[in-house]
Amino acid sequence: MASTDRRTFLTAAAGALAAAPSPTATAPRPRPATAPRPRPVTARAALDQLLTGNRRYASGRPLHPHQARGLREALAAGQHPFAVIVGCIDSRVPPELVFDQGLGDLLCTRTAGEVLDEAVLGSIQYGVEELGIPLVLVLGHERCGAVTATLDHLRSGEPVPGHLELLVSEIAPAALRTRAVPGDWAELTMRAHTAWVRDAIRADPAFTSAHITAARFDLDTGLVSLLP
């Protein structure tokens, strides 16, 4: 190939390479539209949405809704959650995953054994009064570590170290009420304590505008069932 032809070829090849898209470059992703989301306005509708989402989660077909960038940006201006979840800190029971909900859907307050204190009650009141949330759901779960610690203390009678004393003192009444009942003591205690937390919130005049209910999460099946 003559030198002139070689220069012409190399020049053309360089131009083609410069015009070609970089192999590492990616086209900008279209921003997902932020469609208005119907917010449950009644406690019954809110509970139905939670239980429907839980069935998706338990069946292994969650939608992971309301996590798009566009919605995140829209929520920066304000939130409108439809349920308050009072749950345990257990890492296996994250409410947003258990109920297959997303950003802006749930207002969650979590303590070991869903023990109540003034900070928890104030948080619930903020959701009910300030945000107009119609439903408060107390969520207990099987094999709760706080319940196990309480039962261990009652069996041994040994002093409870440090701040754990608050947890044990709050759960112990439910354990003592169920000690003579046939069945799994830990399960009976968890159910009794969860129902007591629900009833304590119900009895507080700060929450009369909301429906208060309680439920149990099954670690094995992933299902949530309402407590009587």
Solvent accessible surface area in square Angstrom, and as a share of the most:
residue,aa,sasa,rsa
1,M,152,0.68
2,A,62,0.48
3,S,63,0.41
4,T,81,0.47
5,D,81,0.42
6,R,113,0.41
7,R,148,0.54
8,T,87,0.50
9,F,124,0.52
10,L,103,0.51
11,T,98,0.57
12,A,66,0.51
13,A,39,0.30
14,A,61,0.47
15,G,42,0.40
16,A,66,0.51
17,L,138,0.69
18,A,89,0.69
19,A,88,0.68
20,A,54,0.42
21,P,118,0.74
22,S,59,0.38
23,P,139,0.87
24,T,119,0.69
25,A,65,0.51
26,T,125,0.72
27,A,86,0.67
28,P,127,0.80
29,R,224,0.82
30,P,124,0.78
31,R,146,0.53
32,P,62,0.39
33,A,98,0.76
34,T,62,0.36
35,A,68,0.53
36,P,130,0.82
37,R,76,0.28
38,P,127,0.80
39,R,78,0.28
40,P,14,0.09
41,V,117,0.67
42,T,71,0.41
43,A,22,0.17
44,R,141,0.51
45,A,42,0.32
46,A,0,0.00
47,L,8,0.04
48,D,62,0.32
49,Q,58,0.26
50,L,0,0.00
51,L,32,0.16
52,T,56,0.32
53,G,0,0.00
54,N,2,0.01
55,R,137,0.50
56,R,59,0.21
57,Y,69,0.26
58,A,31,0.24
59,S,55,0.36
60,G,58,0.56
61,R,174,0.63
62,P,44,0.28
63,L,120,0.60
64,H,96,0.43
65,P,23,0.14
66,H,51,0.23
67,Q,98,0.43
68,A,42,0.33
69,R,124,0.45
70,G,6,0.06
71,L,17,0.09
72,R,132,0.48
73,E,71,0.32
74,A,54,0.42
75,L,37,0.18
76,A,92,0.71
77,A,99,0.77
78,G,36,0.35
79,Q,72,0.32
80,H,127,0.57
81,P,1,0.00
82,F,4,0.02
83,A,0,0.00
84,V,1,0.01
85,I,0,0.00
86,V,2,0.01
87,G,2,0.02
88,C,7,0.04
89,I,103,0.52
90,D,22,0.11
91,S,105,0.68
92,R,119,0.43
93,V,3,0.02
94,P,32,0.20
95,P,1,0.01
96,E,65,0.29
97,L,88,0.44
98,V,0,0.00
99,F,0,0.00
100,D,3,0.01
101,Q,6,0.03
102,G,9,0.08
103,L,76,0.38
104,G,22,0.21
105,D,5,0.03
106,L,19,0.10
107,L,37,0.18
108,C,46,0.27
109,T,20,0.12
110,R,80,0.29
111,T,34,0.20
112,A,19,0.14
113,G,1,0.01
114,E,3,0.01
115,V,4,0.03
116,L,20,0.10
117,D,58,0.30
118,E,142,0.64
119,A,73,0.57
120,V,8,0.05
121,L,39,0.19
122,G,39,0.37
123,S,49,0.32
124,I,0,0.00
125,Q,65,0.29
126,Y,106,0.40
127,G,0,0.00
128,V,5,0.03
129,E,97,0.43
130,E,120,0.54
131,L,39,0.20
132,G,46,0.44
133,I,2,0.01
134,P,19,0.12
135,L,0,0.00
136,V,0,0.00
137,L,0,0.00
138,V,0,0.00
139,L,1,0.01
140,G,0,0.00
141,H,1,0.00
142,E,17,0.08
143,R,134,0.49
144,C,5,0.03
145,G,48,0.46
146,A,13,0.10
147,V,4,0.02
148,T,63,0.37
149,A,46,0.36
150,T,0,0.00
151,L,4,0.02
152,D,73,0.38
153,H,50,0.22
154,L,39,0.20
155,R,144,0.52
156,S,67,0.43
157,G,57,0.55
158,E,111,0.50
159,P,127,0.80
160,V,29,0.17
161,P,94,0.59
162,G,64,0.62
163,H,178,0.80
164,L,89,0.44
165,E,105,0.47
166,L,89,0.45
167,L,35,0.17
168,V,10,0.06
169,S,60,0.39
170,E,53,0.24
171,I,0,0.00
172,A,13,0.10
173,P,63,0.40
174,A,2,0.02
175,A,0,0.00
176,L,101,0.50
177,R,134,0.49
178,T,14,0.08
179,R,117,0.43
180,A,101,0.78
181,V,70,0.40
182,P,123,0.77
183,G,64,0.62
184,D,93,0.48
185,W,38,0.13
186,A,33,0.25
187,E,36,0.16
188,L,41,0.21
189,T,0,0.00
190,M,4,0.02
191,R,91,0.33
192,A,22,0.17
193,H,2,0.01
194,T,0,0.00
195,A,21,0.16
196,W,102,0.36
197,V,0,0.00
198,R,20,0.07
199,D,62,0.32
200,A,32,0.25
201,I,0,0.00
202,R,115,0.42
203,A,83,0.64
204,D,42,0.22
205,P,110,0.69
206,A,26,0.20
207,F,4,0.02
208,T,108,0.63
209,S,92,0.60
210,A,14,0.10
211,H,87,0.39
212,I,6,0.03
213,T,11,0.06
214,A,0,0.00
215,A,0,0.00
216,R,29,0.11
217,F,5,0.02
218,D,26,0.14
219,L,36,0.18
220,D,100,0.52
221,T,76,0.44
222,G,7,0.07
223,L,83,0.41
224,V,14,0.08
225,S,57,0.37
226,L,75,0.37
227,L,15,0.07
228,P,141,0.88
